[in-house]
C-alpha cells in the first residue's frame, strides 16, 4: 500500500509540474512567412509560415507577427492568453490571417489542456516548424545505460520528467548509470518582462494570497477598499482574482466600488460577468454594467 501511495504521489507531482507551462502554435492560413514577437522579444530568427513555442512560463503575453512581405502590416494581439477560464495551462493554436476588415490578425483557433512537451529545465524553448526546408531546429538525443549486478531482493528503476527514481528492497549491489543528453535549439527564450495591456505583473497564487491577507488586515471597510484598489491598480489580475477581492467586502456599495474600479485592470474582460453573482441587488449589477460601458 505504501509503495502504491509513493507511485501515486510521484505521478501526481509530474501532472502538477506539467501544468506550469503553456505552448502556442501560430500558422499562416494564407502562406505568408512571419516572425513572432512575445513581449517585444523576437522568437524565431527566420520568417516561417508556422511557428511553435513551447514551455512558455507566463499565462499572458503581448504578441506581434511581423511579416516577411513589407507590404503587409504587422498583426497584433495585445493579450495572448495561454490558460483556460479556470487558469489551467493549455496548448493553443492561433491562425494568422486577414480579418474581415482587411488588416492581418492573430486569431484563436483551438486549444487543449495540460501540455505534454515539457523540458526538464523548464526554460522557455522555441521550436520553429519548418516548411520543407529539412532543417532541424531542435534536436534532443538521450542515451542511457544501466548495468546492474546480481542482487537479493527487488530493485525498480524508472524515469520521469523530474529525473530517475530507484526503489530497492533487500540487499542490492551498486547500480551504474550513464546518461548523455545533447540539445540544440534555435531561437531566443521568451522574456519574462511585463508588456501586458494592464500595469504591473501577473500575481502567482502565493503572492495573491498575501495580497488578500493585506486587505483583511485593515481595520475599517474604507481602509480595505483603499488597499483593494491599490492592489488592483498595480497588478494584472484575472476576473476570478478580482472576484476574490470583491468577496472580502461586507457592504454592497464597497463591492460595487471595487468591482467598477477593477475592470480596466482585468486581463480576461470577457469573463467579468462572473462578478454579477457577488451582488444581492439587481441595481448593483446594472450599476456595474454602466461603469464598464463608461455610462
C-alpha positions as CSV (number, residue, x, y, z in Angstrom):
1,X,0.0,0.0,0.0
2,X,2.8,2.4,0.9
3,X,4.5,1.7,-2.4
4,X,1.3,2.4,-4.3
5,X,1.0,5.7,-2.5
6,X,4.6,6.7,-3.4
7,X,3.9,5.9,-7.0
8,X,0.7,7.9,-7.0
9,X,2.4,10.9,-5.3
10,X,5.2,10.8,-7.8
11,X,3.0,10.8,-10.9
12,X,0.7,13.4,-9.3
13,X,3.7,15.6,-8.9
14,X,4.5,15.1,-12.6
15,X,1.0,16.1,-13.6
16,X,1.2,19.2,-11.4
17,X,4.5,20.1,-12.9
18,X,3.2,19.7,-16.4
19,X,0.6,22.4,-15.7
20,X,3.1,25.1,-15.0
21,X,3.9,25.9,-18.7
22,X,2.0,26.6,-21.8
23,X,2.6,26.1,-25.5
24,X,1.5,28.0,-28.6
25,X,1.5,27.3,-32.3
26,X,1.0,30.0,-34.9
27,X,0.3,29.3,-38.6
28,X,-0.4,31.4,-41.7
29,X,-3.6,30.4,-43.3
30,X,-2.6,32.3,-46.5
31,X,1.0,31.1,-46.6
32,X,2.7,34.4,-45.6
33,X,6.1,33.8,-43.7
34,X,6.2,35.8,-40.4
35,X,8.3,36.3,-37.2
36,X,6.7,36.1,-33.8
37,X,7.5,38.6,-31.0
38,X,6.3,37.9,-27.4
39,X,6.5,40.9,-25.1
40,X,8.8,42.5,-27.6
41,X,11.2,39.6,-27.7
42,X,11.9,38.0,-31.1
43,X,11.1,34.3,-31.1
44,X,12.2,32.9,-34.5
45,X,15.2,34.2,-36.4
46,X,13.9,33.2,-39.9
47,X,10.4,34.0,-41.0
48,X,8.2,30.9,-41.2
49,X,4.7,30.0,-42.2
50,X,4.3,28.1,-38.9
51,X,6.0,28.8,-35.6
52,X,5.7,26.6,-32.4
53,X,6.7,27.9,-29.0
54,X,6.9,25.5,-26.0
55,X,7.4,25.9,-22.3
56,X,6.1,29.4,-22.0
57,X,6.1,30.3,-18.3
58,X,3.7,33.2,-18.3
59,X,-0.1,32.9,-18.6
60,X,-0.4,36.1,-20.7
61,X,1.8,37.8,-23.3
62,X,1.5,40.6,-25.8
63,X,2.1,39.2,-29.3
64,X,3.1,40.6,-32.7
65,X,3.5,38.8,-36.0
66,X,5.8,40.7,-38.4
67,X,5.6,39.5,-42.0
68,X,8.5,38.9,-44.4
69,X,6.5,40.8,-47.0
70,X,6.9,44.6,-46.1
71,X,3.7,45.4,-47.8
72,X,1.8,43.6,-45.0
73,X,1.2,45.5,-41.8
74,X,2.2,43.5,-38.6
75,X,-0.6,41.6,-36.8
76,X,-1.0,42.3,-33.1
77,X,-2.7,40.6,-30.3
78,X,-2.4,42.7,-27.1
79,X,-3.5,39.8,-24.8
80,X,-2.3,36.4,-25.8
81,X,-4.0,34.1,-23.2
82,X,-2.3,30.8,-22.6
83,X,-4.7,29.5,-19.9
84,X,-8.4,28.5,-19.9
85,X,-11.1,30.2,-17.8
86,X,-10.0,28.3,-14.7
87,X,-6.3,29.2,-15.0
88,X,-5.2,25.8,-16.3
89,X,-2.3,25.9,-18.7
90,X,-3.1,25.0,-22.3
91,X,-1.6,24.2,-25.7
92,X,-3.1,26.8,-28.0
93,X,-3.2,27.2,-31.8
94,X,-3.5,30.6,-33.4
95,X,-4.2,31.4,-37.0
96,X,-2.5,34.5,-38.7
97,X,-4.8,35.7,-41.5
98,X,-6.6,38.7,-43.0
99,X,-9.5,40.0,-40.9
100,X,-12.9,40.8,-42.4
101,X,-12.0,44.4,-42.4
102,X,-8.7,43.7,-44.3
103,X,-5.8,44.1,-41.8
104,X,-3.9,41.0,-40.7
105,X,-4.9,39.5,-37.3
106,X,-3.8,36.7,-34.9
107,X,-7.0,34.7,-34.1
108,X,-7.6,31.9,-31.7
109,X,-8.2,28.6,-33.4
110,X,-8.2,25.7,-30.8
111,X,-6.6,24.6,-27.6
112,X,-6.1,21.5,-25.4
113,X,-5.5,21.1,-21.7
114,X,-2.3,20.1,-19.9
115,X,0.7,20.5,-22.4
116,X,2.8,17.3,-22.7
117,X,6.0,18.6,-24.3
118,X,7.8,19.6,-21.1
119,X,11.6,20.2,-20.9
120,X,13.4,19.1,-17.8
121,X,14.9,22.6,-17.2
122,X,11.6,24.3,-17.7
123,X,13.2,27.1,-19.6
124,X,11.0,28.6,-22.4
125,X,12.1,26.9,-25.6
126,X,11.5,27.9,-29.1
127,X,10.6,25.3,-31.7
128,X,10.3,26.6,-35.3
129,X,8.3,24.2,-37.6
130,X,10.0,24.5,-41.0
131,X,8.1,24.1,-44.2
132,X,10.0,21.7,-46.4
133,X,13.5,23.1,-45.6
134,X,14.6,19.9,-43.9
135,X,16.4,22.0,-41.2
136,X,16.4,20.5,-37.7
137,X,15.8,23.4,-35.4
138,X,15.5,21.5,-32.2
139,X,17.1,18.1,-31.6
140,X,17.4,16.2,-28.3
141,X,19.2,12.9,-28.0
142,X,19.4,11.0,-24.8
143,X,21.3,7.7,-24.3
144,X,21.0,5.8,-21.0
145,X,22.9,2.7,-20.0
146,X,22.2,0.9,-16.7
147,X,24.4,-2.0,-15.5
148,X,23.1,-4.0,-12.5
149,X,25.0,-6.7,-10.6
150,X,23.4,-9.8,-9.1
151,X,21.3,-8.9,-6.0
152,X,18.9,-10.3,-3.4
153,X,15.6,-8.5,-3.1
154,X,13.8,-6.3,-5.6
155,X,15.1,-3.3,-7.5
156,X,12.9,-1.0,-9.6
157,X,14.2,1.9,-11.7
158,X,12.0,4.2,-13.7
159,X,12.4,7.7,-15.2
160,X,10.2,10.8,-15.5
161,X,10.3,14.5,-16.1
162,X,12.0,15.1,-12.7
163,X,14.8,12.5,-13.2
164,X,15.2,8.8,-12.4
165,X,13.9,7.1,-9.3
166,X,15.3,3.9,-7.9
167,X,13.4,1.8,-5.4
168,X,15.3,-1.0,-3.7
169,X,14.3,-3.6,-1.1
170,X,16.6,-6.3,0.3
171,X,20.4,-6.3,-0.3
172,X,21.5,-4.7,-3.5
173,X,24.8,-4.1,-5.1
174,X,25.7,-0.7,-6.7
175,X,23.9,0.3,-9.9
176,X,26.0,2.1,-12.6
177,X,24.1,4.5,-14.8
178,X,25.3,6.8,-17.6
179,X,23.2,9.4,-19.3
180,X,24.3,11.7,-22.1
181,X,21.9,14.4,-23.3
182,X,22.6,16.8,-26.2
183,X,20.1,19.5,-27.1
184,X,20.3,22.1,-29.9
185,X,17.8,24.9,-30.0
186,X,17.5,27.8,-32.5
187,X,15.8,30.9,-31.2
188,X,15.7,33.0,-28.1
189,X,13.9,32.2,-24.8
190,X,10.7,34.2,-24.1
191,X,11.3,37.2,-21.9
192,X,9.7,37.5,-18.5
193,X,9.3,41.2,-18.8
194,X,5.8,42.5,-18.5
195,X,4.3,44.1,-21.6
196,X,0.6,43.5,-21.0
197,X,-2.3,45.9,-21.6
198,X,-2.5,46.5,-17.8
199,X,0.1,48.0,-15.5
200,X,2.1,45.7,-13.2
201,X,2.6,42.0,-13.1
202,X,0.6,38.8,-13.0
203,X,0.4,37.6,-9.4
204,X,1.0,33.9,-8.7
205,X,-1.1,32.1,-6.1
206,X,1.2,32.7,-3.2
207,X,1.6,36.4,-3.8
208,X,-2.2,36.8,-4.4
209,X,-3.0,35.1,-1.1
210,X,-0.6,37.6,0.6
211,X,-2.4,40.5,-1.2
212,X,-5.8,39.2,0.1
213,X,-4.4,39.0,3.6
214,X,-3.1,42.5,3.5
215,X,-6.6,43.8,2.6
216,X,-8.2,41.9,5.5
217,X,-5.6,43.4,8.0
218,X,-7.2,46.8,7.6
219,X,-9.5,47.7,10.5
220,X,-12.2,49.6,8.5
221,X,-14.0,48.8,5.3
222,X,-12.9,52.2,3.9
223,X,-9.3,51.1,4.5
224,X,-10.0,47.7,2.9
225,X,-11.4,49.4,-0.2
226,X,-8.3,51.6,-0.5
227,X,-6.0,48.6,-0.1
228,X,-8.0,46.7,-2.7
229,X,-7.8,49.4,-5.2
230,X,-4.1,49.8,-4.6
231,X,-3.5,46.1,-5.3
232,X,-5.8,46.1,-8.3
233,X,-4.2,49.2,-9.9
234,X,-0.6,48.0,-9.5
235,X,-1.0,44.4,-10.8
236,X,-2.6,42.5,-13.7
237,X,-5.5,40.4,-12.3
238,X,-7.9,37.8,-13.7
239,X,-11.6,38.0,-13.2
240,X,-11.5,35.2,-10.6
241,X,-8.9,37.1,-8.7
242,X,-10.9,40.3,-8.7
243,X,-13.9,38.3,-7.6
244,X,-11.9,37.0,-4.6
245,X,-11.0,40.6,-3.7
246,X,-14.6,41.9,-4.1
247,X,-15.9,39.0,-1.9
248,X,-13.9,40.3,1.0
249,X,-16.3,43.3,1.5
250,X,-19.4,43.1,3.5
251,X,-21.4,46.0,2.1
252,X,-22.9,46.1,-1.4
253,X,-21.6,49.5,-2.0
254,X,-18.0,48.6,-1.2
255,X,-18.2,45.6,-3.6
256,X,-19.6,47.7,-6.3
257,X,-17.0,50.4,-5.8
258,X,-14.1,47.9,-6.1
259,X,-15.6,45.9,-8.9
260,X,-16.2,49.0,-11.0
261,X,-12.7,50.3,-10.3
262,X,-11.0,47.0,-11.1
263,X,-12.4,46.4,-14.6
264,X,-9.7,48.3,-16.6
265,X,-7.0,46.3,-14.9
266,X,-8.5,42.8,-15.7
267,X,-6.8,40.5,-18.2
268,X,-9.9,38.4,-19.2
269,X,-12.5,41.1,-19.6
270,X,-14.8,38.7,-21.4
271,X,-15.3,36.8,-18.1
272,X,-16.3,39.8,-16.0
273,X,-19.9,38.8,-16.0
274,X,-19.0,36.2,-13.3
275,X,-18.9,39.1,-10.8
276,X,-22.7,39.5,-11.1
277,X,-23.2,36.6,-8.7
278,X,-21.4,38.6,-5.9
279,X,-24.3,41.2,-5.7
280,X,-27.6,40.8,-3.9
281,X,-29.4,43.6,-5.7
282,X,-30.2,44.0,-9.4
283,X,-29.4,47.7,-9.2
284,X,-25.8,46.9,-8.3
285,X,-25.4,44.7,-11.3
286,X,-26.9,47.4,-13.5
287,X,-24.6,50.0,-12.0
288,X,-21.6,47.7,-12.6
289,X,-22.5,47.3,-16.3
290,X,-22.9,51.0,-16.7
291,X,-19.5,51.6,-15.1
292,X,-18.0,49.0,-17.5
293,X,-19.6,50.7,-20.5
294,X,-18.5,54.1,-19.3
295,X,-22.0,55.4,-19.0
